[in-house]
Amino acid sequence: MDTLVTQLQRFGFSEAEAETYRAALQLGQATVGEVADSAGLSKGYAYDVIDDLAARGVLTVDDHMTPTQVRAERPTETVAEFEADLDRLETSLRDHYTHSDPDHPEVEVVKSRSPAERRLQAAIGNAAGNISLSVPAPAVERIGDELAAAADRGVFVRLLIGGAARPAAADPVAGRVDAARVWEYDVPFGLLNDRGTAMLGDPGVLYGQYDRGEFALRVANSPKLAGAVGALLANLWTSSREAFVGDADPLPSAYDSFTAAVFHATRHRRADRALEATVTLRSGETITGRVVDIEQAVIDPITAQFPLQNTMVLSTDDGEVTVGGPGAFIEEYSAARVELRGA
């Protein structure tokens, strides 16, 4: 119990308040005198301390009963009050924080719903080009505003919904994501954005149940770990069922996200539209050619040879060439930007 008192003092409780609250938790419902005896306080002083704790919302005082009865609020409600205080503190800290990107890996363990959702919302908000995301079905609506804002910025979003028994996921995701898939089983909660932020954890961390012992990891500035999360999400994606596919962008359009370029090129080709692409390579050179083939793992039917593959084949004046995205290793060229137009 000394540990509990110390922990409560970190949240602004005085020693007397912490001892009194501890006593109320142990006694259930008790008189002021019983609480005072258990806390080691005089009865007169205990009245003042109990009034202060009632004002904080952690105790309830039934003074219409004789003698007056005191009972502790449920721990989950008290924790919710603490979280609200921490949210306000975090907002204040961010208002005063001057951000500088560290050059070393960051790893954070997240153990409950509120901070997990905040980290998830921030990672969606920080994305500039693309996001791959898997969440349990109950969490989709809670990140809806962030997904809609990402769509408005032109971010390409792939969303895998776990624990969804049917593939009709269009209602909650239309206008918010480019492609969505569902799996009736729970899938790991995961995210990877183009800024190198990755999250991976138990789906239950977004259910808000504090006693499940589930957690998530948030990783930044670690390309290898981010790549591992991306590989896992890609495998889950190809194992699930297609639920929603967005419309193709009007032509001409340009993309910094190679996955987005492959998605929209595939949509146009399947609508029998001939395409020409100008690819700006990471070296700064450009290649222009007719799009003659695409191997992709985004929409059905998947034509890629493995889950991470997205390849565009161009017919140029010098013959056919293959183009992949950043980190391409089976393609001849790696694209930094793609412009699509009708041929």
N, C-alpha and C positions, 0 to 999 in steps of 0.2 A: 504493500500500500504506500510505502515511502516513495516508490517510483511514480505511482499515480499522482501523489501530491506534487512531486517535482515537475511532472509533465503539465499539470494544471497551472502551476506557477509560470511556466513558459508562455501560457496563453493569457497572462495578466491577472491571474488569481493571486490574492494574498495568501499567506500560509493559513490564516484562520478560515478564509473562504474555501480553500482547497480541502482542509480538514472537515469543514462543515458539509461540503458537497459529497465528499467521500462517505461521511456518516449517513447522509440521506440515501445514497445509493445502496448502502449495506442494509439499512433498516427498512427500506421500502416505504411504508407510510408510518409516521411516528409523530409524537408530540414534540414541541419545541424543547421541552426539558430533556427528552430522550436523545434528541439530536445534540443538544449542548453537552450532555454527559459523555456521549460517544466521541465528540470532537474535542473534549477537554476544555470547554469554554464555560464562562458563567452564563446563566440563563438570560440575563439582561443584555449581555454583549451578543449572545447568539441571535436574539431578535433582530438586532441591527444587521448582522452578517446575513441572516436569512432574507431580510428585506432587499439587500443589495443583490443577492443571488437570484431572487425572484425577478428583480428588474432586468437582470441579464438574460432571463428566460430559461434558466436551467433548473429552477425549483418552482413548485406551485404551492401556495399557502392557502389552505382552506380555513379562513378565520371565522366562517359562519358556524363552524363546529366547535363544540366545547369538550375538552380543551382544543385549542388550535392545532390543526394537523398539517404536517409538511411532507411532501413527497417529491422525489426527483423525476424530472422529465426523462423520457426514453433516451438512451445514449445516442441513437441515430439522429434524434432531433437536436441534441446538443452538438453533435459533430456537424450537422448541417449549419448550425449557427456559427461554429468555428470556421467552416469553409466559407461562409458568406463574409466573415471578417477577413479571411485570407484573400478572398477575391478582391475585396476593396484595397487591401494592402498591396496586392500584386499590381493593380491598376495604378496606384500611387507610385510604386517603384518604377514601373515602365515609363510613367510620365517624366521621371527624373533620370532615366537611364540613357546614356550615350553608348550606342551599340558599336562594337568593333568585332569583326569576324575573327575568331581564334584560328590558328593554323594547326591545332592539335585536335584529335578526336574528342567528341563529347558523348558520354553515355549517361542516360538518366533512367532511373526505375520509377514507373508510375503505377500506383497501387489502387486508385479509386476513380470513380466515374468523372467527377468534376475536373480534376487536373488532366485526366486522359482526354476529355473532350476539348479542353482549352488547347492542349498541345496539338490535337488533331486539327482543330479549327485554324490555329496559327500556321500549320504546315500547308493547309489548303490555301490560306490567304497569301503565303509567301511564294507559291508556285507561279512561274512565269510562262512555262511552255506546256508541261504535261504532268498528270498525276495518275498513278495507279493505286487503287484503294480497295480494301475488302473490310466490310463491317457487318455486324449482325443486323438483321432486319429492323429491330426496334430503334436503332441509332440513325437510320437514314434521314428521318425527318429532322432530327436534332442538328444535322449538319447541312440542312437544305439551303439555308441562306448563304453559307460559305460556298457551296457548290454553284449556286446561281450567280454569285459574284464572280467566281472563277470563269464561268461560262461567258459572262459579259466581258471579261478581259481577254477572251479568246484562248483560254487554257483548255487543252485537250484532256478529257477526264474519262478514265475507264473505271467502272464501279462494279465490284462483285458483292452481292448481297447474300450473306449466309443465313441459314435457318428459314429460308423462304420456300414454302411448299409448292408454289405455283410460279410459272415464268412470267405472269402478267405484271411486270414491275414498272410498266410505262407511266402509270399515274404519278408516283412520287419522284420520278427521275426525269421525265420529259422536260426539255429546256434547261436541265441542270447538268447533264452528262452527255457524252457522245455515244457511249456504248455501255450497256449494263448486262450482267449475267447473274444467274441465281443458282444456288445450291441448297437443297433441302436440309443438309446437315450444317452444323456449326463449322465455320471456317476461322482460322486465326485472324484476329484483328490486325490489319497491316496497311502501311502506306509507304509510297516512295514518290517524291516529287523531283523535279528537274534541278532543284537547288542542292540535292544531295542529302536531304533530310529523310530518314527512314524511321518507321515505327513498326513494331511487331509484338504481339502479345495474345493473351487469352481473350476470347470474345466476351467473356463475362465481365471484363474490366469496364465495359461500356454498359453493363446492366445496372450498375449502381449498388451492388450488394457488397458490403464491406467485409463480410465474414467468409468469403469464398477463397481467400488466399491467392487470387489470381492477379496478374500484373502485366504490364507492357513495358517494353524498352523503347526509348527514343534515342536515335543515333544521328550524329551530324559529323561532317568532316572525316568520314571513314568510307572511302570508295569501295573497299572490299566487302564490308558489312552491308553497305547499301546495295551492292550488286547481289549479295546473297538473298536479301529481302526481295529484290526485283525478280530473281530467278524463281523464288517460291511463289510469288504472286502470279508470275507467268504460267507456272505449272497448274496452279489452282484455276486460273482463267480458262485454260484449254480443257480442263476437266469438268467444267460447269456448263449450264444450259443458257443459251442466248435468250435475253428477255426484252432488250430494247436496242435499236440502232438508230442513231440520228440521221438527218438528211445530209446530203452532200452540199458543201459550200458552193455558191455560184462561182463560175469561172470568169476571169482569171482570179486566182488566190495564191498567196505566198505563206509559207510555214517555216518557222524556226524549229518546230518539233517534227522530226522525221516520222515518228509514229502517226502524227496527225496527217501528214502528207500522204502516207501510205493508205490510211483509212479513207480519206476523201478520194484519192485516185482509184481505189478499189470500188467505191460506190459509183463513181462516174463510169468506169469501165463496165461494170455490171449493168449499167443503164445504156450500154452500147454507145458511149461517147468516146470518140478518139481523143487522145491526150498527147500533149507535148510538155516536156519538163525542162526547166533550166535549173541545174543543181550547182550551187555555190559550195565548193569543197572547203574543208577546214584550212587548206593552204591558201585559200583566196581565189584559186582558179575556178572557172566555170565549165560545165559540160551541158550541152543541149541535145536533146534527142526525143524521139517518139517513145512513149511508154508502151512496150510490147508484152511485158509480163510482170506480175507481182506475186511474190511469195510472202504471205502475211499470216499473223496469228492473232488478229483482232476481232474479225467478224466471220460468221459462218458463211459458206464452208471454209474452214481454215486450210490453207494451202502450204503453210510453212513446214519445213522439214523437222523443226524443233520449236518449242514454245517461245524462245526469245528471238526467233528470226523474223525480220521485216526487211525484205529485199525488193528493190525496184530495178527492172531490167530496161535499159534504154537502147534504142537503135540510133546510133550516131553516124556521122559521115565516115568515121573510122571503124565502124563495126559495132557489135553489141557490147555493152559494158554493164556491170552490176554495181549498184550503189546501196550502201547501208547507212545506218545512223551513226552517232558518236560511238566509238569503240567497235566499229565493224571489224570482223576478223575473217569472214568467209567471202566478203565482197571486195571488189577491186578498189572502190572509192568510199570515203566517209563523208557524208553530207553535213554541212552546217546550216543550209537553208535550201528550200525547194520552192520553185514557182511553177504552178500548174496552169495550163491554158488549153483551150480546145485546139485540135489539130485539123 
